[in-house]
Amino acid sequence: EEGDLPKNVAKYGSTVEEIFITYEELRSKYGEEVKKMPLGAIGVYTFCQKFKIGLQQLMAGSRNFKLSTVSRKDLIALTEEAAKISGIPYVMEAYREEAERILDGV
């Protein structure tokens, strides 16, 4: 309802529907019961849905169609700092050896 949103959340929109992209999905699944759900729970659900979609995109892009086949080798770091901290190859260095072998015709 109008004015019922906590101030720290209200800066992202004036209605629950504006703030949480999954609200309509939850409403279609649970009907009016969705109004009784804590906003924190809706936030966690929304985060999980976004994480799920990101993981699906990563898996499709790396041609891994089972979660068990995804590995660190499928990732690249976009910054040198991230590469240094994580041990994941920097984007400019990733697959360099493979590319050089292809270019050299080996």
N, C-alpha and C positions, 0 to 999 in steps of 0.2 A: 504494500500500500504506500501511498504518497507520504514521504517524510519518515518512513520507518527504517530507512537504511542507515547503518552506522556511518559516521562522518568519514572515517578512513576508507570506506568503500564507495561512498557517494561521489567522490571525485572522478570515478570512472563512468558514471552515468546516473540517471535519476530513477531508473526502474531496474528491477532485478533482470528483466529480459534484455536490457541494454548491456548490463554488466557481464552476465553469464551466457555465453553463446549456446550452451547446452540446455538452458532452461526450458525452451519449447519442447525439446526432445523428452525431457523428464516429465513435463506436463502431459504430453501425449501418452506416455507410458503409465504414469501414476495418477493422472487426473488432478483433482483439487487437493489431493494429499500433498502435492508438491509444495503448497503454501506452508505446510507444517514442518518442512525440512529446514534444518539450520543452514544458513548461508555458507558457513564453513564447509559443510558436507557437499553442497553444490559446487563450491570452489574446488574442493579436492577432486570431485568427479570431473569437472571441467579440465583441470590440470591433467588428470589421467587420460582423458580422451585426447587432448593435444599431444601428450607424450606418445600415446598409441599410434596416432597418425604420423608423427615424426618418425617413429621406429619403422612403421610400414613403408614410408618413403625411402628411408635408408636401406631397408632390406630389398625393396624393389630395384633401387638404383644399383646396388651391389650384386644383384641377381642371387640373393639368398632368400629362399622361400620357406625356410624353416628357421626358427630362432636359434636352434642348436648349431647352425652352420655359420652364424655371424661371429666374426673374430676381430681382434684389434687391427688385423691386416686390412680390414675393410674401411678403416678410418684414416683420415689425414687431419693434421692440425693446421688451422688457418693462420696462426701466428707463430713466430719463432719461440716466443715465451711459452705458449701452450705446448709446443713440441718438446721444449726443454723440461717442463714440469711433468708432462704425461708420458714421455718416451714414445709418443706416436710421431711418425715422420712428418716433417714440415711439408706443406703442399708443394713447394718448389723442389724438394728432394725426393718426395715419394715416387716410387716406381722409376727412378732415374736409371738404375742399372738395367731394368727390363727394357726401357725405351732405347738405351744405348745399344743393347744387344740386337734389338730389332733393326735399328739404323745401320749397325755394322754388318748386318746380314748373317749373324751367328745363330 
